[in-house]
Structures are given as structure tokens and as C-alpha cells.
Amino acid sequence: MVPKSKNSLKKYQWHINRAMDFINQHLDDDPSLDEIAAAAAFSKFHFHRLFKGVVGETVADFTRRLRLEKAAHLLLYDRRQSITQIAFTCGFSSSQNFAKAFRQRFGQSPGAFRRASPEGANWMAADPREPHYSKIGNANPALMAYDARQFDLADEWQLKRLAMNVQIKKIDPFTVAYVRHIGPYTMSGAAAAFEALQQWSRPWGDGQEGLYLGIYWDNPDITPAAKCRYDACVVISEDSRHHEEAAYQRIPGSLYAIYHCEVQAHDFARPWDELFTYWFPTSGYQPGSEPGFEVFYNDGRQNPAGQWILDLCVPVKPL
């Protein structure tokens, strides 16, 4: 009998492979993240984290690498096309942008790369439409099932998942007052939003009221940093909407994966990476279509060891 965690990982493999194949088939179309997520049959909101967690590259980095490796293949094996034609064939907006990206990836210009290829190579006999495997790497890696190391690590992922304190819980809808920060996702930006919130907020009553939350609305790999939105929130009761400076929103009820964790040195990206790299692919769940949020149980700036205690809460549904 195949363990549930490995069955879940195979399902993730199928979904992510669909995304990789879709990207490969549309290298010259510049598909949006929404279109790629739809091809993978995954929710678009958390797809970028899932892709990076499992593949090891962001969607943008993966796409850029495939374009450059395809271009390198064409430079070597289809000399009937000019460098400018290859740039457009591989989805670059101009030959200048292509040349800059190519130099960053391969350490030389496209022209120098083409000239340095062995004299007399059988480039006319090679079919430029077919993937070529050489020292430059796989010019069409999305056609492979996966980087094999990902699936050799299934047991290790399972061990790391079991070591994580993640629970599945139903959370009912609740209301928060919030202050929104628009700009790069930095500690200083989040702190400024919470300081503005705390100027007029106070704990309301007992229980969950008075808890502080942080909500990330955008993907900084796609949304310009200057336009990213972060909400500093405090949980309130329905009858506490009384302050003229406050904005309010309703957090929808859902089934949530709740990762209770600790953060040192303001490294808030680490637990998010752990959740999407190790827990989700072997969990039997996929993220839902709503944003996740952080629940803070202390202010790490006031902790002598600089330690934050928090929950990461992500809506989920069965895979």
C-alpha cells in the first residue's frame, strides 16, 4: 500500500507538471500567473508559493531559464535564424533585453556564444524543434517529469512535515479593524502599520478579540514592490465598529491549516517556505482561494532573544 503522503506528492507532481508544460508551450506568449495556475488546476492565490516550494524556482525564474536555454539551443543548432529573431521566438521584448539576460545567465553575449560553438557542428542536421541535451543543460526541462531529487526526497519531506506543528481547524468568520501599508514587504513597513493601528486600538473583551493579524495580499514576484498591500489587523467584535479612523473587513470562515511556529531575526519567510515546501505536498490538502494570514502572540521586538511566536493560517481544501 502506498503511503498517503506519497500519493499526495504524486498528485502535486501531476499538477505542477501541467504548469511546467503550459509554461513551456507558451514561452513566446508571456502567460500570466492566473493562466498558469488555471492550467495546473490550482488556486491562483497561493500557486506561486506552491510552485517555488516544490520546483525550487519562482514561476518567473523558471520561465526565464527555459527561454534562455531554448535560445541557447537555437543559437547553436538553428543558424538560419538571426539573434534578433531568436530573441522574439523565445519571448523577449527586444534583442537588447535578450542580450542582457543571456549574458547574466551564460557569461557571454549571444553572438559570442554562437561563435564559440565547435566549427563544423552538424547544426543543419539538428531539428531546432526538438529538445537537445548538452553541456548547456536541458534546453527543454519542462518536458521531463521533474527534477528527480524532488521525489527522492519524499521520505525526508514526510519527516519534516511530521516535525511541524500544523493542525487543520475550522475557523468561523470574524471581523478585524485594520491599517493598510502599501509598499515593499519589509519589517519597517509592517511595523509602521501596526504602530498606526495601536495608536487608537485596544484589546476588546476576552477570547480571540484583541489578537493582532497580518495579511499579505500580493505576490512581490509579480506585483511591483511599491504597490504590494499589507494589512495590520486587530480582531474586534461586530459591535465595536466605532472609531472614525478605522477601516474594517470580514475574514471569511474556512477550513485552515494552522502552523504554530517561532521566528528569529525577523525571518518571516522561513515558516511560509516550510509550509509550502514540506507540508502541503505531502498533506493531502491544497490551498484555498483566499489569502492566508499571520496571528501574532507576542512582539518579537520586545523579546530579549528577538523571538516571535505566531500562527500561519492558510485556507485549505482536499487535494
C-alpha positions as a printed Julia matrix, in Angstrom:
319×3 Matrix{Float64}:
   0.0    0.0     0.0
   1.4    3.41   -1.0
   1.59   5.84    1.97
  -0.88   8.71    1.82
   1.96  11.25    1.83
   3.46   9.77   -1.35
   0.07   9.63   -3.08
  -0.36  13.3    -2.22
   3.09  14.08   -3.59
   2.25  12.31   -6.85
  -0.88  14.46   -7.18
   1.2   17.58   -6.65
   3.63  16.26   -9.26
   0.78  15.95  -11.76
  -0.49  19.48  -11.06
   2.94  21.13  -11.15
   3.92  19.21  -14.29
   0.84  20.64  -16.0
   2.04  24.11  -15.05
   5.56  23.41  -16.3
   4.26  22.03  -19.59
   1.94  25.02  -20.04
   4.83  27.43  -19.49
   7.0   25.5   -21.94
   4.27  25.58  -24.59
   3.75  29.35  -24.21
   7.28  30.69  -23.85
   6.63  33.33  -26.51
   3.19  34.31  -25.13
   4.16  35.61  -21.69
   1.29  33.8   -19.89
   0.02  35.33  -16.65
   0.27  33.61  -13.29
  -3.53  33.25  -13.35
  -3.35  31.35  -16.64
  -0.54  29.1   -15.41
  -2.37  28.35  -12.16
  -5.54  27.55  -14.12
  -3.6   25.12  -16.32
  -2.37  23.41  -13.15
  -5.91  23.34  -11.69
  -4.66  25.08   -8.55
  -5.93  28.19   -6.78
  -4.13  31.21   -8.19
  -3.75  32.97   -4.85
  -1.15  30.61   -3.35
   0.1   28.99   -6.53
   3.36  30.95   -6.69
   4.37  29.68   -3.23
   3.48  26.09   -4.13
   5.43  26.23   -7.38
   8.51  27.67   -5.73
   8.28  25.29   -2.79
   8.16  22.18   -4.96
  10.21  23.2    -8.02
  12.77  25.33   -6.2
  12.35  28.32   -8.54
   9.74  31.02   -8.83
   7.45  30.86  -11.85
   9.24  33.9   -13.28
  12.71  32.42  -12.76
  11.65  29.07  -14.21
  10.14  30.75  -17.27
  13.19  32.94  -17.8
  15.52  29.96  -17.54
  13.53  27.94  -20.09
  13.53  30.88  -22.5
  17.28  31.33  -22.2
  18.03  27.62  -22.53
  15.78  27.41  -25.58
  17.59  30.44  -27.02
  20.99  28.83  -26.37
  19.82  25.7   -28.19
  18.64  27.75  -31.17
  21.86  29.76  -31.28
  23.81  26.52  -31.61
  21.54  24.48  -33.82
  19.48  26.87  -35.94
  21.82  29.36  -37.53
  19.22  30.23  -40.12
  17.64  32.49  -37.5
  19.3   35.76  -36.58
  19.91  36.62  -32.93
  17.06  39.14  -33.06
  14.69  36.52  -34.48
  15.67  34.1   -31.72
  15.05  36.78  -29.1
  11.48  37.24  -30.28
  10.95  33.5   -30.79
  11.87  32.96  -27.13
   9.53  35.62  -25.8
  11.9   38.55  -25.22
  10.6   42.03  -25.94
  13.8   43.2   -27.62
  17.22  41.97  -28.66
  18.75  44.29  -26.04
  16.77  42.71  -23.2
  17.64  39.27  -24.55
  21.36  40.08  -24.75
  21.43  41.37  -21.16
  19.57  38.34  -19.76
  21.68  35.93  -21.83
  24.94  37.43  -20.59
  23.75  37.17  -17.0
  22.88  33.5   -17.49
  25.78  32.29  -19.67
  28.51  34.86  -19.03
  28.82  35.99  -22.65
  26.82  37.65  -25.39
  24.57  35.6   -27.68
  26.9   36.33  -30.58
  29.99  35.18  -28.7
  28.14  32.06  -27.55
  27.22  31.21  -31.14
  30.72  31.89  -32.46
  32.31  29.74  -29.75
  30.4   26.62  -30.8
  32.53  23.9   -32.48
  33.32  24.72  -36.1
  31.57  22.35  -38.47
  28.94  21.21  -36.0
  26.06  19.4   -37.62
  23.69  22.23  -36.88
  21.88  21.86  -40.2
  21.07  18.26  -39.36
  19.66  19.1   -35.96
  15.95  19.79  -35.72
  15.64  23.0   -33.69
  12.13  22.0   -32.65
  13.42  19.03  -30.67
  14.99  19.3   -27.19
  18.75  18.98  -27.12
  20.77  17.79  -24.13
  24.29  19.08  -23.87
  26.71  20.84  -21.54
  24.47  23.92  -21.57
  21.77  21.94  -19.83
  18.4   20.68  -20.85
  17.01  23.16  -23.35
  13.5   21.89  -22.65
  13.45  20.77  -18.99
   9.68  21.1   -18.58
   9.27  18.0   -20.73
  10.92  15.97  -18.0
   8.65  14.63  -15.28
  10.57  16.54  -12.62
  13.94  17.16  -11.16
  14.4   13.65   -9.78
  15.76  14.86   -6.48
  12.34  16.23   -5.57
  10.83  12.77   -5.46
  13.83  11.04   -3.93
  13.21  13.39   -1.0
   9.62  12.26   -0.4
  10.51  10.44    2.82
  12.58  13.39    4.06
   9.7   15.75    3.32
   7.39  13.48    5.29
   9.73  13.56    8.28
   9.96  17.34    8.15
   6.17  17.61    7.81
   5.65  15.44   10.89
   8.07  17.64   12.84
   5.98  20.72   12.05
   3.17  21.72   14.39
   0.36  22.03   11.84
  -3.31  21.46   12.65
  -6.41  21.52   10.45
  -9.17  23.57   12.06
 -12.44  25.19   11.07
 -12.38  28.94   11.75
 -15.65  30.85   11.76
 -15.89  34.27   10.07
 -14.61  37.17   12.16
 -14.14  40.92   11.88
 -10.95  42.94   12.04
 -10.08  46.61   12.1
  -7.03  47.31   10.01
  -4.46  49.78    8.75
  -3.08  49.11    5.28
   0.54  49.57    4.28
   1.25  49.9     0.56
   4.85  49.32   -0.39
   7.57  46.69   -0.13
   7.06  43.83    2.3
   9.6   44.91    4.91
   9.7   44.78    8.68
   9.69  48.56    8.86
   6.59  48.81    6.66
   4.64  46.27    8.72
   5.8   47.88   11.98
   4.62  51.31   10.83
   1.17  49.91   10.02
   0.88  48.22   13.42
   2.06  51.34   15.22
  -0.64  53.36   13.45
  -3.19  50.7    14.38
  -2.13  50.66   18.03
  -2.46  54.42   18.37
  -6.22  54.02   18.68
  -6.84  50.3    19.11
  -7.03  48.37   22.36
  -7.88  44.77   23.25
 -11.64  44.32   23.04
 -13.0   41.92   25.65
 -11.87  38.35   26.16
 -11.17  35.34   23.99
  -9.99  36.0    20.41
 -10.71  39.73   20.46
  -7.58  41.82   20.61
  -5.44  39.38   18.62
  -3.22  41.01   16.03
  -3.03  39.68   12.48
  -1.02  40.44    9.36
  -2.4   39.81    5.87
  -0.31  39.76    2.67
  -2.42  40.49   -0.38
   0.08  40.42   -3.23
   2.9   38.38   -4.7
   6.05  40.57   -4.84
   7.38  38.4    -7.69
   4.56  39.81   -9.82
   3.19  42.95   -8.2
   5.62  45.9    -8.19
   7.04  46.28   -4.68
   5.69  49.82   -4.45
   2.12  48.5    -4.92
   2.15  45.49   -2.58
  -0.52  45.59    0.14
  -0.11  44.51    3.77
  -2.89  44.82    6.34
  -2.09  45.19   10.03
  -5.24  43.96   11.77
  -6.78  43.57   15.21
  -9.71  41.23   15.85
 -12.83  43.02   17.13
 -16.4   42.15   17.91
 -19.18  43.1    15.5
 -20.42  45.89   17.77
 -17.0   47.53   18.12
 -17.03  49.46   14.83
 -16.87  52.82   16.47
 -13.64  54.54   15.55
 -13.7   57.01   12.68
 -10.07  56.35   11.71
 -10.56  52.61   11.36
 -11.3   50.52    8.31
 -12.96  47.15    8.76
 -13.1   43.87    6.9
 -14.61  40.42    7.37
 -12.31  37.41    7.3
 -14.29  34.52    5.75
 -14.79  31.29    7.63
 -12.98  28.31    6.21
 -11.05  25.17    6.96
  -7.5   26.3     7.74
  -4.06  24.76    8.02
  -2.57  26.44   11.11
   1.2   26.27   11.52
   2.29  27.25   15.02
   5.91  28.35   14.79
   8.64  30.63   16.06
  10.64  33.18   14.1
  14.1   34.52   14.86
  15.78  37.6    13.38
  12.59  38.69   11.57
  12.9   35.75    9.15
   9.16  35.5     8.46
   9.73  33.99    5.03
  11.18  30.79    6.51
   8.0   29.29    8.03
   6.0   30.18    4.9
   8.61  28.36    2.81
   8.47  25.37    5.16
   4.69  25.2     4.96
   4.56  25.22    1.17
   7.7   23.14    0.59
   7.36  20.36    3.15
   3.82  20.3     4.5
   1.44  20.92    1.6
   2.86  18.43   -0.97
   2.54  15.5     1.46
  -0.57  16.66    3.36
  -3.46  15.65    1.11
  -4.61  19.29    1.02
  -4.2   22.22   -1.34
  -4.51  25.93   -0.51
  -7.88  27.56   -0.95
  -8.61  30.71   -2.9
  -8.46  33.23   -0.04
  -5.35  34.89    1.39
  -3.65  33.46    4.43
  -2.67  35.49    7.45
  -0.31  35.57   10.42
  -1.56  35.66   14.02
   0.92  37.22   16.45
   1.12  36.13   20.08
   3.93  38.48   21.04
   6.05  41.35   19.77
   9.46  39.9    18.97
  11.0   43.35   19.17
  10.29  43.27   22.91
  11.64  39.74   23.34
  15.24  39.55   24.67
  16.03  36.79   22.18
  14.22  38.55   19.31
  11.79  35.64   19.06
   8.33  35.93   17.56
   5.59  33.39   18.33
   2.89  33.15   15.7
   0.47  31.04   13.68
   0.42  30.94    9.89
  -3.17  30.35    8.79
  -3.9   29.23    5.22
  -7.36  28.21    3.96
  -7.33  24.65    2.6
  -9.45  22.15    0.74
  -8.9   18.47   -0.06
  -6.42  17.81   -2.86
